[in-house]
Amino acid sequence: MKTIYSMPLLKPDDEVFLIARGVSVKGRVLLETSNRILIRLQKDIPAGPLRYEGSVNGEVRQGRYRGSFQSKIAYFDRDLHTGEHLLMIEYPATFRRERLS
């Protein structure tokens, strides 16, 4: 029997830049599972661009590398305790990583 281990794309507290339908926002990764990523957004934004049936483009800088991805939105709402926006996206099918000069 062969065991396959998956390496996470993002680390908790990584800063992510997101664009959905012309609205850009920064966020921080809270949690990554095998099929979803939970992101805490850093500013108030209208709910329209981040509806459940939409998609989002993302970019993250990790040291001397820049990663980019596109994903479907799984969930978007406010945290009842803190009032911050939370965005849950599907795990990206492709994740491009390029070295910064």
Secondary structure, DSSP 8 states (H G I E B T S, - for coil): --------SS-TT-EEEEEETTEEEEEEEEEE-SSEEEEEESS---SGGG-TT-EEEEEEEETTEEEEEEEEEEEEEE-TTT--EEEEEE--S-EEEEE--
